[in-house]
Amino acid sequence: MSDTVTIIGNVASDPLRNTTNRGDAVIRFRLASPHRWLDRSTGAWNEGDPNWYDVSAFRQLAENVRASLHTGDPVIVTGRLKVRRWEANGKSGTSVEIEADAIGHNLKHGASAFVKPHRAAAQDAVDRVPPQSDEEAPGADDRAADIDASWSVPATETSEETESSFPELIPT
């Protein structure tokens, strides 16, 4: 049994891409959901211990996450919650996992620009990026370079609309 949840937090580890046995893309990252509250008597924000989640995304969502998210990014994740008990090497614990249905930047903390990949370009990007495991994770610049060249803004969007909406995001 799994429950659908929405969690607000920060990407705590660089998203790592791998593939399933069937060849589907899968990406995993850690999500920290901090507990903050305002002490009205002092006016100071207090920090509690964060909740930690393992997030996984599959297929096209995985590729979009890989091209978009980096450690520290504020995000909103919606998906199926799975709580599992584990034992290994004399230790035991509980892991809390979210199989994501949707992931996006939390726009409360900044602006983000949406770029819809063309279907052929997105598949080409998937074909060109070799699978990686946790041991061989490249830096954020390496990941972005693999995907960025394949993505483009749809022809229906004009640069005037984009410049007026997000002037700080348009390179000059």
GILIN-V940687 format. One record per run of one state. SS is the DSSP state (helix for helix, strand for strand, loop for the rest). FROM is the first residue (numbers start at 1). TO is the last residue. Records with the same first field share a line. If there is no record, write none. Layout:
SS = FROM-TO + FROM-TO
This chain:
loop = 1-2 + 12-15 + 20-24 + 34-35 + 40-43 + 48-50 + 69-73 + 89-90 + 106-118 + 129-133 + 137-139 + 149-158 + 166-166 + 170-172
strand = 3-11 + 16-19 + 25-33 + 36-39 + 44-47 + 51-58 + 74-88 + 91-105
helix = 59-68 + 119-128 + 134-136 + 140-148 + 159-165 + 167-169
